[in-house]
Amino acid sequence: MKPCEKWDQLIEQTALELPGTTRDYQPEWDAIRYFVGELMFAMRGENKNGDSLLTLKLPIGDGEMLRSRYPDIIPGYYMNKQHWNSLLLAGDVPELVLIDCIQLAYQTVFMKLTKKKQREIAERRH
């Protein structure tokens, strides 16, 4: 995966500041994955053309609205097209939208965790 100087540091910082977030590198996909609990909420990689992507799990309505507003937000590359959305990092997605999408993806997945796991993550923050 080639670096994206414009966004990689912001993506990493934003994702890892969220409570309970972990990351790994998936060599088969040449991608960095971000998890809360054991569930993935974001993946930084590339498509088959070598375009840098950030793929995020978003609520269906939010994803559809973002795709209609920003041409550089597309259905999730190589993922479920309803739940996952890919941001083309060389495109014109504003920085605040990128940050909001990372936070929304985290929150979307966090709410899928068991109440017990949510409490454990919340307690580690304090």
Secondary structure, DSSP 8 states (H G I E B T S, - for coil): ----TTTHHHHHHHHHTSTTEEEEEETTTTEEEEEETTEEEEEEEE-TT--EEEEEE--HHHHHHHHHH-TTEEE-TTS-TTTEEEEETTS---HHHHHHHHHHHHHHHHTTS-HHHHHHHHHHH-
